[in-house]
Amino acid sequence: MTTISTKGIPPQNKLFHNEPITVYPTSLPLDKIHFWPKNNRTLFTFQRLCRERRKELDQISIEDITRFVAEQDIHKLEDLAKSIGRNGVQVPLIIRNDGLLLDGNRRYFACQWLAMQSRDRKRPIPTALLEIPALIIHKEDLTPTLELKILAEANFIKDLKVAWPLDAQARTVDDYYKQIRKDKKVDRETALDEVRNTFGISRQRVVDLMDSLELSKLFIGEGVDDDDRIKRRGIVEEKFVYFWEFKNKAMKGGGAFDDPAELAEVRDMFFQLIGKGRDAIIKNVKQVEPMIQAKRDKTAWSMLIESKGKKLSVVVNMINEKKEVRKAEDNIRIFHAWLNDVDDLTPKAKSYLREVAKLAAEKVRG
């Protein structure tokens, strides 16, 4: 990477969560900037690419990397590239003076995609790519914690830009939590408070992100080989919210399984159903809760086991219908309580009661 000189650039102080950092505002051509390989937003994408090419990332051309990133729907590179082509880069990149991006990987690849398209069409490189706004920070002024604070400021605070996908948020929050525990030697609660304050999210969301991440790591770790684990990482990237839902419905609250063996059975079924990626049997996050509840219904669970999950939609309908029946029973109880308390009934209410009595009698005879 090329060292970026800040000589002659007036420094400014910028606060990242009340942490003052010296920055040097400038503009740079695209070829002076290098993406961050370990950025959580693109980490899984890079790992899949390396696995497919059987090469390390630094052995793959920037054109091939960019093309692969552009192919992943999750990054929505095409739309961003079109916007940059019309309006330039609107939000400055944050770059270490060794050229490494601290924030702006997606904008960087959108710029590369725009440049590649221009070359393919034998058009001049857009002038927007010759002067990309940037804030330069000296590498020696940074610590791992400060770098994570920059990510928090740039990607978690509302209205600054489109939020990262949940799995990238979870990994960044988890990285910061571990860094705080390591640097400050603090207990869990103190570290959670620090994360909450830094990322501007509730303590519960911090815990939910970290717990869901642990569940997704378990899913990835059960891959039979490196190829399978890479495939599973891709599933997590696209469907992290499914792991969040499973954790909330099966591992916490009133519906949590107290028996570890039962939880393991339900978790194994969930992993099996989601493990085929886009061909997964489980198609909608709303199917997660009924699938979990099926464990407490002998018929539904047997159907899932015997069909190896293929009858999930039938089981979901069965569980949801039983839920509606329970709701109806609850309404009857409420109605019964109201009848006990009411002193006088209107003529219309008496008419309804006669109809209810008639219907009830027919049900009993049947």
Secondary structure, DSSP 8 states (H G I E B T S, - for coil): ------TT---EEEEETTEEEEEEEEEE-GGG-B--TT-TTTHHHHHHHHHHHTS-GGGS-HHHHHHHHHH-GGG-HHHHHHHHHHH---S-EEEETTSBEEE-HHHHHHHHHHHHHHHHTT----GGGTSEEEEEE-GGG--HHHHHHHHHHHHTSTTSS----HHHHHHHHHHHHHHHHHHH---HHHHHHHHHHHHT--HHHHHHHHHHHHHHHHHHHT-SSHHHHHHHHHHHHHHHHHHHHHHHHHSSSTT--SSHHHHHHHHHHHHHHHTTGGG-S---GGGHHHHHHGGG-HHHHHHHHHTTTTTHHHHHHHHHHHHHHHHHHHHHHHHHHHHHH-S---HHHHHHHHHHHHHHHHHHH-
